[in-house]
Structures are given as C-alpha cells and as structure tokens.
C-alpha cells in the first residue's frame, strides 16, 4: 500500500468513529415543536415548546447465570438502556388579568438529566429433575417455575416553574 491508501483508510476510520459517536451528540440538538395551530382554539397566544429528542443507547444484556440443571435459569435477559433527557423549556403567555397591565409568561423548564432503564426479563426454571432410582435412569419431569423480572427506571428530574414579566 502506498501513502495515499494509508491516508484514505485513516480518513475512513475517523469517519466511522465519528458516526459511532453521532447518536449521543444528536440528543443535544434542540427541537422546537410548532404549536401555532392551537391559536384558533386557545383564548391566548400559543405556548412555545423547545426540547430535545432522547436517543436510548442499549447496553449488554444482564443476568445470564447458570442454573442448577442442564439449562440456564434465565431465558429472557434484561437489557439496560441509557439516555440523556435534553433541556426542555415551555413558555405560555398568560392572559391579561387587569386592563392596561402587561401580561406575563408562565415558564416551565427542566435541565438535562441522565436516565437509566432496564427492560423486563423472564425466568423459566428447569423442568428436568435428577434421575430417580428406576431401572432406566431417565430424569424426572416436573412443572417449571416461571417468573418475570420487573423493568426499572432510574434518574432525577428537577423541573422549575416560574413567572416572567
């Protein structure tokens, strides 16, 4: 390979690496939701909503472990998901309460926050039991024990509500 080929491969590797990081960077782009279509039915100006689109990033399945029998106890593993909720701002103009006064604005904002979630899982116990003392030496059959693993969501939200003139 010549020097040009090496440079081309280096640029390709850099482009692939930046594409792999793109989902986490795209969550920071603000999205303004158009609510002007509500103005004909609202007795005031339409509120404004600016937020971001969270991009869930899956992790490796968790909870694999060996059971006491020939089959593992866990048949449907739990899948962790991590995401960042973007900063959200909602501003709604307040109606004029007193004649000649300036109407204010009600604002609700929520800062960026990290969220972690885990999908549900399922366990099925082994239906085969140790062989009994019969002449054939076959394992015994039993009723499998079935269980569900609950989903979980962890994170902290800190919304703030205020009035602005």
C-alpha positions as a LaTeX table, in Angstrom:
\begin{tabular}{lrrr}
\hline
Residue & $x$ (\AA) & $y$ (\AA) & $z$ (\AA) \\
\hline
Unk1 & 0.00 & 0.00 & 0.00 \\
Unk2 & 1.18 & 3.46 & $-0.76$ \\
Unk3 & 0.88 & 6.56 & 1.39 \\
Unk4 & $-2.37$ & 7.63 & $-0.29$ \\
Unk5 & $-4.06$ & 4.35 & 0.56 \\
Unk6 & $-2.99$ & 4.65 & 4.20 \\
Unk7 & $-4.34$ & 8.21 & 4.37 \\
Unk8 & $-7.63$ & 7.10 & 2.81 \\
Unk9 & $-8.01$ & 4.27 & 5.32 \\
Unk10 & $-7.23$ & 6.69 & 8.16 \\
Unk11 & $-9.92$ & 9.10 & 6.97 \\
Unk12 & $-12.40$ & 6.24 & 6.63 \\
Unk13 & $-11.64$ & 5.05 & 10.18 \\
Unk14 & $-12.07$ & 8.59 & 11.52 \\
Unk15 & $-15.41$ & 8.96 & 9.72 \\
Unk16 & $-16.65$ & 5.63 & 11.10 \\
Unk17 & $-15.58$ & 6.58 & 14.62 \\
Unk18 & $-17.40$ & 9.92 & 14.43 \\
Unk19 & $-20.51$ & 8.18 & 13.05 \\
Unk20 & $-20.45$ & 5.82 & 16.04 \\
Unk21 & $-20.49$ & 8.81 & 18.40 \\
Unk22 & $-23.24$ & 10.63 & 16.48 \\
Unk23 & $-26.27$ & 9.26 & 18.42 \\
Unk24 & $-25.07$ & 10.79 & 21.68 \\
Unk25 & $-24.35$ & 14.14 & 20.06 \\
Unk26 & $-27.71$ & 14.32 & 18.27 \\
Unk27 & $-29.57$ & 14.35 & 21.60 \\
Unk28 & $-28.23$ & 17.87 & 22.26 \\
Unk29 & $-29.88$ & 19.47 & 19.22 \\
Unk30 & $-32.93$ & 21.46 & 20.35 \\
Unk31 & $-36.24$ & 20.76 & 18.67 \\
Unk32 & $-38.89$ & 23.49 & 18.61 \\
Unk33 & $-42.37$ & 21.97 & 18.49 \\
Unk34 & $-44.73$ & 24.07 & 16.35 \\
Unk35 & $-47.88$ & 24.78 & 18.37 \\
Unk36 & $-49.22$ & 27.70 & 16.32 \\
Unk37 & $-52.08$ & 25.51 & 15.10 \\
Unk38 & $-53.59$ & 25.73 & 18.60 \\
Unk39 & $-54.12$ & 29.51 & 18.42 \\
Unk40 & $-57.65$ & 29.32 & 16.87 \\
Unk41 & $-58.93$ & 27.22 & 19.81 \\
Unk42 & $-56.99$ & 28.89 & 22.64 \\
Unk43 & $-58.06$ & 32.26 & 24.07 \\
Unk44 & $-54.39$ & 33.39 & 24.04 \\
Unk45 & $-51.21$ & 33.05 & 22.03 \\
Unk46 & $-49.88$ & 29.52 & 21.58 \\
Unk47 & $-47.24$ & 28.32 & 24.03 \\
Unk48 & $-43.70$ & 27.61 & 22.86 \\
Unk49 & $-42.03$ & 24.26 & 23.46 \\
Unk50 & $-38.32$ & 23.61 & 22.93 \\
Unk51 & $-36.88$ & 20.24 & 23.84 \\
Unk52 & $-34.56$ & 17.56 & 22.53 \\
Unk53 & $-35.11$ & 14.04 & 21.32 \\
Unk54 & $-33.60$ & 11.43 & 23.67 \\
Unk55 & $-31.60$ & 8.72 & 21.98 \\
Unk56 & $-31.63$ & 5.48 & 24.00 \\
Unk57 & $-28.33$ & 3.63 & 23.87 \\
Unk58 & $-28.66$ & $-0.11$ & 24.59 \\
Unk59 & $-26.14$ & $-1.93$ & 26.74 \\
Unk60 & $-25.19$ & $-5.59$ & 27.00 \\
Unk61 & $-27.87$ & $-7.99$ & 28.29 \\
Unk62 & $-27.54$ & $-8.65$ & 32.01 \\
Unk63 & $-28.45$ & $-11.50$ & 34.29 \\
Unk64 & $-27.01$ & $-14.51$ & 32.49 \\
Unk65 & $-26.17$ & $-17.16$ & 35.03 \\
Unk66 & $-26.02$ & $-20.91$ & 35.05 \\
Unk67 & $-28.85$ & $-22.81$ & 36.70 \\
Unk68 & $-28.57$ & $-25.98$ & 38.72 \\
Unk69 & $-29.61$ & $-28.16$ & 35.81 \\
Unk70 & $-28.50$ & $-28.55$ & 32.21 \\
Unk71 & $-30.27$ & $-25.34$ & 31.11 \\
Unk72 & $-29.71$ & $-21.81$ & 32.44 \\
Unk73 & $-32.49$ & $-20.42$ & 34.62 \\
Unk74 & $-32.70$ & $-17.11$ & 32.76 \\
Unk75 & $-34.34$ & $-17.39$ & 29.34 \\
Unk76 & $-35.09$ & $-13.74$ & 28.52 \\
Unk77 & $-32.33$ & $-11.45$ & 29.82 \\
Unk78 & $-32.85$ & $-7.85$ & 30.88 \\
Unk79 & $-31.48$ & $-5.18$ & 28.53 \\
Unk80 & $-30.13$ & $-1.94$ & 30.03 \\
Unk81 & $-30.78$ & 1.36 & 28.23 \\
Unk82 & $-29.10$ & 4.69 & 28.95 \\
Unk83 & $-30.17$ & 8.08 & 27.66 \\
Unk84 & $-29.91$ & 11.78 & 28.35 \\
Unk85 & $-33.11$ & 13.79 & 28.55 \\
Unk86 & $-32.40$ & 17.14 & 26.94 \\
Unk87 & $-33.18$ & 20.50 & 28.44 \\
Unk88 & $-36.87$ & 21.33 & 27.99 \\
Unk89 & $-38.42$ & 24.80 & 28.05 \\
Unk90 & $-42.15$ & 25.52 & 27.87 \\
Unk91 & $-43.36$ & 29.14 & 27.86 \\
Unk92 & $-47.04$ & 30.06 & 27.79 \\
Unk93 & $-48.25$ & 33.66 & 27.70 \\
Unk94 & $-50.71$ & 34.50 & 30.44 \\
Unk95 & $-53.93$ & 36.34 & 29.63 \\
Unk96 & $-54.28$ & 39.98 & 30.65 \\
Unk97 & $-55.89$ & 39.97 & 34.10 \\
Unk98 & $-56.12$ & 43.72 & 34.70 \\
Unk99 & $-56.93$ & 46.14 & 31.92 \\
Unk100 & $-53.82$ & 48.05 & 30.88 \\
Unk101 & $-51.39$ & 45.68 & 32.62 \\
Unk102 & $-48.70$ & 43.74 & 30.82 \\
Unk103 & $-49.45$ & 40.04 & 30.58 \\
Unk104 & $-46.71$ & 37.79 & 31.89 \\
Unk105 & $-45.41$ & 34.42 & 30.83 \\
Unk106 & $-45.54$ & 31.12 & 32.70 \\
Unk107 & $-42.34$ & 29.17 & 32.14 \\
Unk108 & $-41.56$ & 25.55 & 32.93 \\
Unk109 & $-38.02$ & 24.32 & 32.44 \\
Unk110 & $-36.26$ & 21.07 & 33.10 \\
Unk111 & $-32.45$ & 20.76 & 32.88 \\
Unk112 & $-30.56$ & 17.92 & 31.22 \\
Unk113 & $-30.71$ & 14.69 & 33.18 \\
Unk114 & $-29.26$ & 11.23 & 32.81 \\
Unk115 & $-31.72$ & 8.32 & 32.77 \\
Unk116 & $-31.08$ & 4.58 & 33.01 \\
Unk117 & $-33.68$ & 1.93 & 32.31 \\
Unk118 & $-33.78$ & $-1.85$ & 32.31 \\
Unk119 & $-36.26$ & $-3.83$ & 30.21 \\
Unk120 & $-38.26$ & $-6.67$ & 31.76 \\
Unk121 & $-36.95$ & $-10.22$ & 31.67 \\
Unk122 & $-38.28$ & $-13.71$ & 32.26 \\
Unk123 & $-37.06$ & $-16.82$ & 34.03 \\
Unk124 & $-38.17$ & $-20.38$ & 33.48 \\
Unk125 & $-36.95$ & $-22.98$ & 35.92 \\
Unk126 & $-35.66$ & $-26.30$ & 34.70 \\
Unk127 & $-38.40$ & $-28.92$ & 34.22 \\
Unk128 & $-35.92$ & $-31.83$ & 34.33 \\
Unk129 & $-35.01$ & $-33.28$ & 37.71 \\
Unk130 & $-32.29$ & $-35.67$ & 38.77 \\
Unk131 & $-32.89$ & $-39.29$ & 37.74 \\
Unk132 & $-34.76$ & $-41.44$ & 40.20 \\
Unk133 & $-33.64$ & $-44.92$ & 41.17 \\
Unk134 & $-35.67$ & $-46.63$ & 38.44 \\
Unk135 & $-34.01$ & $-49.14$ & 36.13 \\
Unk136 & $-33.96$ & $-46.88$ & 33.04 \\
Unk137 & $-32.18$ & $-43.99$ & 34.78 \\
Unk138 & $-34.21$ & $-41.31$ & 32.99 \\
Unk139 & $-34.56$ & $-37.85$ & 34.54 \\
Unk140 & $-37.91$ & $-36.97$ & 36.07 \\
Unk141 & $-40.20$ & $-34.29$ & 34.69 \\
Unk142 & $-41.68$ & $-31.55$ & 36.84 \\
Unk143 & $-43.56$ & $-28.32$ & 36.46 \\
Unk144 & $-41.17$ & $-25.48$ & 35.55 \\
Unk145 & $-41.22$ & $-22.41$ & 37.74 \\
Unk146 & $-41.91$ & $-19.27$ & 35.70 \\
Unk147 & $-41.05$ & $-15.76$ & 36.86 \\
Unk148 & $-40.95$ & $-12.23$ & 35.49 \\
Unk149 & $-38.23$ & $-9.67$ & 36.19 \\
Unk150 & $-39.66$ & $-6.19$ & 36.53 \\
Unk151 & $-38.49$ & $-3.21$ & 34.47 \\
Unk152 & $-36.73$ & $-0.34$ & 36.21 \\
Unk153 & $-36.22$ & 3.36 & 35.50 \\
Unk154 & $-33.64$ & 5.45 & 37.38 \\
Unk155 & $-32.92$ & 9.14 & 37.05 \\
Unk156 & $-33.56$ & 12.51 & 38.57 \\
Unk157 & $-35.70$ & 15.30 & 37.16 \\
Unk158 & $-35.53$ & 18.83 & 38.53 \\
Unk159 & $-38.28$ & 20.86 & 36.80 \\
Unk160 & $-38.71$ & 24.53 & 37.73 \\
Unk161 & $-41.87$ & 26.59 & 37.33 \\
Unk162 & $-41.76$ & 30.36 & 37.28 \\
Unk163 & $-43.45$ & 33.55 & 36.13 \\
Unk164 & $-41.74$ & 36.16 & 33.95 \\
Unk165 & $-42.98$ & 39.66 & 33.19 \\
\hline
\end{tabular}
